[in-house]
């Protein structure tokens, strides 16, 4: 049912009691949570209502951008190829970030956990799109991973193909661009509708929590990191993937103003229904390291020479600095409470 994750009430954090294969109950106040269309709905009704406008506006923008497809091959090819061609440049960035994540974090950790079962290897091998590089080897190890801001589940799928247990967490459940797209994948993972500030998991059970192009949606970075550390094992890691980073906070604030103006003109709303920090700076990362007892490692994926030229051209043309997308890996500071 909910294995391999021990699910908990998103508010009181008590382990949920099993009523049936698709229904769980909080032992503290008897609130029930259900699995609908293969997705665990682990948000209280008032929190769903809180996000209603945000979700509606976000989905409006994503549909207008042409996100999603009726073809399962589209989802299985992500992030390495955008078979629709509509968002190819964006997916090239995501692909480079994904490769950096696998090379610098996932692969090294795979050698420190129990061996992947033959059942997982056989399931992964049945996926027609399963690349030889991702195919689990006999000496490969199994991890328990969280994909926070999972969207259509592409990262969860790629990690599950490697034989890992993955929980895909997102607010969106629609079948084109949300958790409902899980039906397109052969390598299975656990879709969970939840907030990443109120994760419905018991403590210290996850090896890596990955903020997947989602950390900048946090209303308070310290709160979101504290909640992620609550569910990550003492030896585990947090990764921040594809959130915009600036050297100067003024550039980040200008980016937000530009984006809101663009959305206002195109859609009639600025897409600011929920307050969020919106971007990172290196100074902010330093402050978060101190306040959350986290040690950061920053890795710059290879996005190609055209991407590198953006910084130089911005300076020459006296424009605001473009965002950097840095893979940020966090570990607990030795002796920290976490």
N, C-alpha and C positions, 0 to 999 in steps of 0.2 A: 504494500500500500504506500506508505510514506518513506519506507526504507530507500536509500541508506541514511536519510536525514531524520533526526528527531525533531519533529515540529512542535512549536510552542505557541501559546497565546501571544499575539503581537503586543499586547498591553502589559499583562502581568508576568509574562515569560514562563508560566507554568507549563510543563509538558502536557500536550493535548491527549485526551482520552479517546480511544477508538469506539465509535458507535457502529460504524459499518465500513466497508471498503472505501466509501466515498464521503464519509461524514465523521468529523472529529468534534470534540467538545472540550471547552475550558473547564477544568475542575473547580475553579474559583467562583465563577458566576453562571456556569452552564450555557454560555454563549456557544453556538454551534457554527462550524465552518465546513463548507462543502467543496468537493471536487466537481467542477462543471466543465464539460468538454475537455477533460483531461488536465484542467488547470486547477490547482488548489487556490481557492479564493480566501486568502488569509488577511483580509482587512475588515475592520468593523464598519458598519453601514455609515456612520457619521464621517469616517475618513474617506470612504468612497465618494460621498457627497462633497467633501472638502475639495477634492481633486476634479470634480466633474467638469468645471469650465476649462481648467488647464488641459485635461485629456481631450475635450472637444476641439479646442483650438489647435492643439498639437497634431491631432489626427487630420484636421482640415489642411494644415500646411503639408503634412507628409503625403496626403493623397494628391494635392496639387503638384508636388514634386515628382509624382509618378512612382512612388515607392511600391514595392510588392509585385507579385506575379501569380498567375494561376498554375504556373509550371514548377513542379518540385525541383527540377534541375536548376532553376534560378537560385533557390535558397541553398541548395547543397554546394553550389559553386562559390558562394560567398565565403570570405572576402576577396578571394584571389581573382575572381572574374565576375563582372556584372554582365550577365547574359542579355539584359535589356539594353545596355549601353546608355541608359538615361542618367546614371550617377557614376559613370566610370572613373572620373577623376577623384571623386570622394572615396570610392572603394579602393583605389590604388594607395591612398594614404592609410586606410584601414588595414590593407594587406601588409604594408610595411610595418605598421605597429604590431600587428598580429605575429609576424615573423620574429620581431624583437622580443615579444612576450614569450614565445615558445623557446627561443634560443637562450634568453637570459634568465628565465625564471622557471618555466614548466619543465623543460628537459633536465636541468640540474636537480630539481626536486624529485623527479621520477625515480631516481636511484636510491631514495631514502624511505621508501614505503613498501608495504606488502606487494608481492607479485600479482599482476593482473591475472584473473582467472581465465581458463581456456574458454569458458562461456562468453566472456566479454570479448575475447579475441575473435571467436567465431561470429558473434553478432556484428562486430565492426567489419569483418571481412565480407559480410553480405552486402554492405553498402557499395553500390556500383561506382560511386564517386570517391571511394576511399583510396587515397594515394599511397604508394608504396612507402613514402617517407613517414606517413602518419601511422602505418600499420604497426600495432603493438608487437614487440619482440618478447621472447621468453623471459628476458632479464629486465623488462620494463616494469615500472612500479605504478600502483594505483593511488590516485589522490582524490580527495573530496574537495570540490571547488564550488564557489558561488560566482555567478555571472550577474552583477548588479547593474540594472539598466539593460537587460538582455535584448529588448526589442523583439525582432523576429526569431531570435535564438541562434543566429549564425555562429557566435562564439561558443555557445553551449554545445552545439552540434560538433564543431571542430574538436573541442576538448573531449566530448563523449566518444568520438571516433578513435581517440587515443586510448580508450579504455577506462576513462575516469568517471566518477560519479559527480554529476553536475546539477546544481540547482539554479534555474533561470528565473531571476526576480525582476519584475517590471510592474508598472501600473496598467499598461495597455494589454488588452486581451483579444484585440481584433485579429482576424485570420490572415490579413494581408501584411501587416507591419508590426503586429504585437505577438503575444505569447501563443495565440491561436495558430500561428504558423508552425507550431511544433509537429503538426501532422505530416509535414513534408519530409521529415527526417527519418532515416532508418536507424541511426545511432540515437538511442533514447536518452532523455534527460528529464528532470522534474520541473515542470513549469509552476511558478508560484506567483500569484498576484499579491504584492506586498510593497510596503514602503521600505527604503533602505535605512531610514531612521528608526524603524520599528520592525526589525527582522523577526519573523516567526520561527525562530530556532533556539534551542537550548545552547548553553555556553560551550565554548572551546571544542567544537567538533569539526571545524573546517580548516583545511590546509592553506587555502588561498582564497581571499575575497577580492574580486576584480571589479572595480568601477569601470564599466565599459562605455566610454563616451558619455558618462553620466554624472561624474563627481561634481561638475560645475552647476548641476541643477540643485545641489544641496543648499538649504537655507542657512546652514551653519556647518562649516567644514569640521570643526572640532567635535560636534555632536555626531555627525555621520561617521567620523573615524572611530570615536569611542564605541559606537554600536557595532561597527565592523570588527574591532578588536575583541568585543565581548564574545562573538561567535567563532573567532579564529583561535586555533590552538596556540599555546604559548610559544611554540617553535615556528608558527605559521607566518604568512606574509600577507600584506595588502598591496594591490597593484592599482594604479590609476592610469587608465589608457585613454588617449584621445580626448583629453580636456584641454582647452586653450590656456597657454601659459605666456605671460608677458614679463619683460624686464621692468616695465614701467606701468604702474596701476592706471595712470591716465589713459594709456592706450587701450587697456581693457575696458575702461568706462566708456571711451569713445566708441569702441566696437559694439557695446551693448546699445548705445544710442542709435548707431547706424542700423543695427539689426532691427530694433523696434520700429524705426522709421520705414524700413523696407517692408516689414510685415504690415504696418498700418496702411501703406499705399497699396499693397498687393491684396490684402485680405480684410482690411477694415478694422483690424485690432493689432495691438503691439505685442501680443503673446507674452504678457507679463502677469497672468492671473495668479501665479504663485511666486512669491519672492524667492530669489536664489542669489548666491554669491556671483555666479556667472562666469568667473574666470579665476585663474591662479596667477600669482607672481612668485618669483623665487624668494622674495622677502617673506611672503605669506607662508610659503613652505617651511622656511626656517622657523617662523613663529609656531606653526603647527607641530613641528618636530619637538620643540621645547615643551609645549603645553600637553601633548599627547604621548610623550616619551617614545617617540618614533624616530628611527634613523632612516633617512632617505638615500636611495641610490638612483641617480638619474641617468637614463640611457637615451641617446638621440638616434632614432631609427634613420636608415638611409632612404630619404624620399626622392633623391635624384637632384641633379644640378639646377633644374628649373626652380625647384622648391627652395634650394639654398640661395638662389639669386634674388628671391623675394625680399629678403632682409636688406641686401645691398641696394636694390632699386628703391625701396622705401626711404632709405637714408638720402640717396641722391635726389629723389623727388620731394623730399621734405614732407613725406606722408607719415601717418602713424605706423608704428612697427606692426608687422603682421604677427599673428599668433604663432607660437611654437607648439608642437605636439610632441611632448617628451614622455617616454615611458618612465613612470615613477614607481619605484618598488620600495615598500616600507617594511622594516623589521622592528621588533620591540627592542628598545635600548636595554642592554644587559642590566638586570636588577630592577627594571621598571615593572610596575604592577600590571599594566596593559589592560 
